[in-house]
Amino acid sequence: MVMKNLGRHLVVEMYGVSSSLLFDLSLARKVLRESVEACKATFMGEHYTTFAGGGISGIVVIAESHISIHTWPEYGYAAVDIFTCGDQIDPWRAYEIFTKYYSPSKINVMEIKRGLVEV
């Protein structure tokens, strides 16, 4: 029996990020768009929300799944999900874009293999 996974999901927690970066909606748009290009995914659409406290939620839908960010500027924290399907898309390339722009002092990353199926 041979098994393969259909997707890879990076659950990223970034700590110690400058609050000014986490308030910046234009930066979030730029980072999400660049992350799509970096991992060679297919852009399908996007949605962003800014909250009263200044936090941002943004998601880019890609043909291969999605990439999202949720920020808490008051804690210097951002949660990022990078879920890609298929063998051609590398979620770690998208991850590099987030760390480049947000420069967290501490990062926790967990990679989950999604859709483990028999082939």
Secondary structure as UniProt FT lines:
FT   STRAND          3..15
FT   HELIX           19..23
FT   HELIX           25..38
FT   TURN            39..40
FT   STRAND          43..50
FT   TURN            52..53
FT   STRAND          56..62
FT   TURN            63..64
FT   STRAND          65..72
FT   HELIX           73..75
FT   STRAND          77..85
FT   HELIX           91..102
FT   STRAND          106..118
//
